[in-house]
Amino acid sequence: MKRILAALSMLLAIAFFACDANAADLTVSAALSLKNAFEELGRLYEFRHAGTRVLLNFGASGDLTRQIAGGAPVDVFASAAPKDMNDLENKGYILAGSRIDFARNSVVLIASKNGTIKSFADLTSDRVQRIAAGNPKTVPAGRYAAEVFAYYKIAGPIKDKLIYTDNVRQVLDYAARGEVDAGVVYATDAAIRGTEIRVVAEAPAASHNPVVYPIAIVKGTGNQAAAKSFIDLVLSKEGGAILKKYGFGILR
């Protein structure tokens, strides 16, 4: 009997520590444009919460919403646009009262260092044959790009030149390698590859919906307290300084 009780105690201890280890992992799904800033925020959070690992999952906001809706074990979600957060919230996947807008960005037109274009209007010229933009169905930057093209009334003339990408960083890669004549990305992304690409123009604020980043706790998380403390870090003075470092505007 003693052996059985000892064995049961050991199994219970193993189960306890296994659960505790799992609870120490905080999974954050975030828009790819947040990658550099959130990697630094993740390191800071781990430094302040010994024993906790921040598992970062980056991708196009539309793809991340589908993952969460499909049951992916995510604790915190940060989107590059309100629409994607709205989609999850309307379906009941976001913890009520946890959503908050924390950052903003701007949209820019880029070209390779050797490119000759000088404005959005130049996209209709014969010397521009390939234009990269995120897929509007899944990539917020692609939706913003489509709005800018409509604003300048060039959507029709350039539709056969568009090359759609799975995320905004792919647009950067294509432009940096000279595989496209132009691309549309966020200003923060362009700054990361400033030695390889050239910012041609910034899209006027009136040309697209505001580029606002919301963050929220995913409903059903087993790490609600940790998820809240991570969001608190993002919203803190230190978090704001990190976001500003990477070119984001702060909304708090």
N, C-alpha and C positions, 0 to 999 in steps of 0.2 A: 504493500500500500504506500509506504514511504517513497519507494522508487517511482510509483505512478504519480504521486503528488509532486515530487521533485521534477519529473518530466513535464507535468502540466505547468508548473511554475516557470520552467525554462521556456516552454512554448509561449506562454503569456508574455514573458519578458521580451522574447524575440518579436512577437507581434506588436508590443508596445513601442519598441524602438524603431520597428519598420514603419509604423504609422507616424511616429514622431519625425523620422527622416523625410517621409513624404510631405508632411506638413511644413517642413523647413524649406521646401522648394516653392518659390513663387513664380508662376508662369505669366509673362506679360507679352501679349500680342500687340504689335505696334506697326504703324505705317512705315514703309521702308525709308521714307524721307526723314524719319526720326532716328535712324540707326545710330549715327555717331553720338548724338546727344543722349540717347537712352542707354547706350553702352556705358557711357561715363556715369550716368545716374544709377545704373545697375551696380557698378563697382562701388559707388559711394554708399548705396543702400546696404550692400553686403558688409562693407567696412563697419557700418553703424549697427548692424544686426548680425553679430557673429553666429555662425552656424546656419544661416539662411543663404540659399543660392537663388539668384534671380535668373530664371531661364527665359531668354529673349527670343521671340519668334517674330521675324520681320517679313513683310510681304505687301502686296497691293491690298488696300483696305477692303475691296470687294471680296477678294479671296479669303481674307481673314474672317470676314463676317460669315462666309459659308462654312468655314472650319468650325467656328463657334456654334453655329446653328446645327451643325452635324454632330455635335457632342464632344468636340475637342476640349480637353481639360485646361481651360484658360481662367486665370484669376482677374486680370486687368486687361482692358482693351483700349487702345488709343488709335483713333482714326484720323486720316488726313482731310476728312470732310464730314459735315453734319449728316449728310444723306446716309452714309454707311452705318453710323451710330443709330440714326433714326430707324433704319431697317431692322436692326436687332432689338431696339427698344420697343418698337411696335409689336414685335413677336414675343415679347416677354422675356428676353434673354439678358436684360440689364437690370441690376439691382436698383430699385426705386430710390431716388434721391441722391444717388452716387455720381451722376453725370455732371461734368463741369467742363467748360471751354477753357483751355489753358495757354494756347499759343496761336500765332497767325503767321502767314507766309505771303510771298508774292510770286507772280508768274513771270517768267522771262523767256525770251527767244535766244537760243544759243546757236553757234556755228563753230566749226573747227577753226584753229588759229589761222589757217590759210583761206578761210572763207571770205567772200566778198559782199555778202548781203549786209544791209544797214538798217532794215526795218521790216515789220510784218508785211508791208505792201510788197516788198521784194520777193515774197514767197510765190507770187504769181508769175515771176519772170522766167524766161526759158533757161536761164543759168541755174535755176533751182529745180532739181529733178526728184530729190528724195527728202521727205520731211518726216522726222520721227516724233511720235507722240504716244502717250500711254493709251491703252485700249479704254475707251470711254465706258465700256460695260463694267469694268472692274477696277480701273485706276482713276482716282479722283483727279490727278493731274491731267489725265486725258479728257475728262469732262470739262475742266477749266479751259483746256486748250481749245476744245470745240466751241465753247462760249466766246473765246477771243476771236476765233476765225469767223464766227457769225457776226460779231461786233464790227469787224473790218470788212465784212461782206466778201470774204475770199473763200468761204467754205466750198462753194461749187467749183471754182477754178482750180483748187488745189487737191480735190478729193482723190484724184488718181495718183497723186504724189505721196500720199500719206502711208507711212509704215508704222503699224501699231505694235507696241511692245507690251510685255507682261507687267512691267513696273517702270517707275520713273528713272531708276538708275540705269536701265538698259538704254534709254534715250541718251544719257550721258556717255555711255560706252560707245554707242554708234557715232556720236558727234566727235568724241575724242580720237577715234580711229579714222575719221574722215569717211566713214561708210554712208553718211547722209550729209546733205548740204545744210540742214538746219534741224533744230529740235526745240521742243517746248518742255521746260522743267520748272521746278521751284528755284527761287533765288538761293536758298540754302544749299541745294544740290549743286548748283553751278559753282558756288564758292569752293566746294570741296575739290573740284577739278579745274580750278582757275588757271593753272599753268598749261592745261591741255586744250581748253575750249575758250571761246570768246563770247561774252554776253553782248548780244546785238541790241536788244531793247527790252524794257520792262513793260508788261501789259498794263494799261491804265486800270485803276481800281474799278471804274465803271464798266469795263469790258467783260467782267466775269463776277460770279458770286464770290463773296469774301472767302479767302482760304483760311478757314478756322479749324483748329484741332480740338476735338472733344476727347475726354478720357473718362472711363467709368469702370465700376466693378461688375464682373460678369455674375449674373444671378446663379446661385447654387454652388458657388465656390466654397471650399472647405477652409479657405485661408482669408476670410473676410477682414480680420483685423490687420493682417499683413498687407493685404491689398489696399486697405485704406491708408496705412502708413506709407506705402509706396507713392500713392497719389498725393499724400500730404508733402512728401519730399519733392515731387515734381512741382507743386504749388509754392514751395518754400522759397525764401530768399536765395538759398544756395542752388536750388533747382532752377530758378529763374536765371541765375548767373550762367549756369551751364547752357541753358537754351539760348540765351543771348550770345554766348560764345560761338555757337554754331549758326547764328544769323536769324534766329526766330524772334518774332515780336511777342511780348508777354501780355496776357490779357488780365492779369491780376496784379 
